[in-house]
C-alpha cells in the first residue's frame, strides 16, 4: 500500500504545474484543440517509435509516435536519442476513468507523464494511456544538453558546517592530522540541469560523503547559475541509500531513492521507495513535499 506523507499534496501540485507549463509553452489555442492530429506537421523521422527531433538542448517540442509504445518504453527510447526526459504530455479526450485522479473539465486536456516520478504521481496518465497509440502527437520536455553556469564537479558545497571544495568531482582529506581515516566527498552521475532561481542554468546533483566510518551519506546538492560564487547548499537524504533519479522540472527538484523501513538494520538492502520535492528559496533547498511507499 502506498503511504502518503503529510505534504504529499505538493507532489500532486507538481503534476498540475507540468500541465500549466506545457499549456503556456504551446499556447491556449493548442491546449484547447479538439483534434490533436490536425495541429501536428509531420516532422523528420527519427530512430525509435517516434517521428521528430527531441529538444536535447532543453525546451519543448512536439513529436508523433510512429508505433504503439508504453510511457516507460518511450522514455527509454527518447533517452537513447539524447533526451533526458522531464515530461511527456498527450492530449486526452474529456472522458473520466473511474478512480482517475486527473480532473476532467469537459475539454481535451494535456495529461503529463513525469519521468522518474513514483507510480502514484503518474497513475492517472498510465490509466488513460497504458500504451500510447501509434500516430499520437505528444509534447516533450528534455533537460539533457543544458550547460550549467557552475561546473558541479569543480564547485563548493556546504555539508553540515564544512565547506567542501570539489576538484574534478572529488575531495579526499585526512580525518585528522596523521590519521589513517579519510573524509571523502564524491560527485555521482546523478545530476540534472535547469533553471530554479531565475537567470542562468542551475545544477541539482547527488553527492556521497564518508567521514571515515562505515557510513556513506547521500546528499542532494545545488549550484546556482544566478549566483556562481556562492557555496552550494545540500540536504541529507540518508545513510547508504540508493538514489535512482534527480530531475529539475518546472522550477522544482524531484529526488527519488530507495531507503529502509523503520527499524530495519543498515545491513538490509534499501527497498522502500521515497520521493522528495524541493524548491529553492533564499539560496537554500526547501522541502515542499514527500511521498513514501
Number of C-alpha atoms within 10 A of each C-alpha: 4 10 9 14 15 10 15 19 14 18 23 16 13 20 21 14 17 24 22 15 15 23 19 12 15 14 11 11 9 17 20 15 15 17 13 18 15 9 12 14 12 13 13 10 14 15 12 16 18 26 20 18 19 25 20 21 16 21 14 20 17 22 24 23 19 18 15 16 20 14 19 15 14 20 23 16 17 23 16 12 15 17 23 24 27 24 25 25 22 21 22 19 18 14 13 14 13 7 9 14 16 19 13 15 11 10 14 19 23 23 28 29 27 24 20 21 21 17 13 15 22 21 17 20 23 20 14 18 17 14 16 20 15 14 16 18 25 23 22 25 25 25 24 21 16 18 17 20 18 21 16 24 16 15 20 23 21 16 18 11 6 8 13 19 18 18 15 13 17 19 17 17 13 14 14 10 8 7 10 9 14 16 15 18 23 19 22 15 12 16 21 25 26 29 20 25 19 12 13 17 19 28 26 27 26 24 26 22 21 17 17 15 9 9 14 18 17 25 21 23 24 29 29 29 24 18 16 17 12 15 18 24 21 22 20 16 22 19 18 20 20 19 22 14 19 25 27 24 25 19 17 21 27 24 26 23 21 20 24 21 14 7 6 11 10 13 8 11 14 17 14 15 19 20 24 23 24 21 18 18 10 7 17 16 19 14 17 17 22 21 23 19 18
